[in-house]
Amino acid sequence: MPKCPKCGKEIDELTVKVIDHGSLYLDSDGKPHLDLVSDMYGLNYVETIFSCPECGEELFKAYREAVNFLQKR
């Protein structure tokens, strides 16, 4: 089982945070609109952050790096 490089605890999963970007605005009638990049461009997500579930420290931003880390025995 891999160990977190920040806290040293053994972990078998990572916490994932998905971050989207966009804008919130009011139209001419005062109605709010939230335009997210993932909606505008058909993306599933904009950014992911993989963190240690024990200490909460950010470990990876790339999916492949996170998978490679978890596959270490």
N, C-alpha and C positions, 0 to 999 in steps of 0.2 A: 504494500500500500504506500503511495507517495506521501511525503511529508511537506507541509506548508513551508516554503522558504522564509516566511516572515516570522511565524510563531513556533515552528518545529513540530506541530502536532500532526499525527497521521490523519489523513482525510481520504474519503472515497467518493467525494462529490464536490462540486463547486456551486456557489450561489451565483445566479445570473441576473444582471440588471440590464434591461433593454431601454435605450434612450432614443427618443424621437425628437425631432426639431420641427418648428413651424411658427405660425403666428396666430395670435388671437386679436381680433379687431371687431369693431362695431360698424355695421353698414349704415347707409344714410337714414334708415328707419330706427337706428339704435339697437338692432338685433345683433347679438354676438355671433361670430363665426370663428371656428378653430380650424385652420388649415395645417395639416401635418404633412411633412415631407413624404412619409411612407404612403399616405393616401394620394398625394399629388403625382408621385412617380412610380407607384405600384410596388414599392419595396416592402419587404416583410418587417424590416427594422432598419434603423439608421446606425446605431452603435450598440455594441454589447460590451459589458464589463463582467469578467469572471473573477469572483472573490472567494477567499477562504471562508467556509461556514463557521469556523471556530473564532477567528480573530477579526474577520470582516475586511481584511486588507485586500486591495486590488492586486490580482496576480497576472491576469492576461486580458488583452482586448481582442486577440485573434482566436477564433474558434479552433483552428487546427492546433495551435499551441496548447490550448486548454485540454483538448483531447489527448495530445501527446503526453502531457503531464499526467493525466489520469491513467494512461496506459502503462506508466512506469510501475514496476513491481519491486 
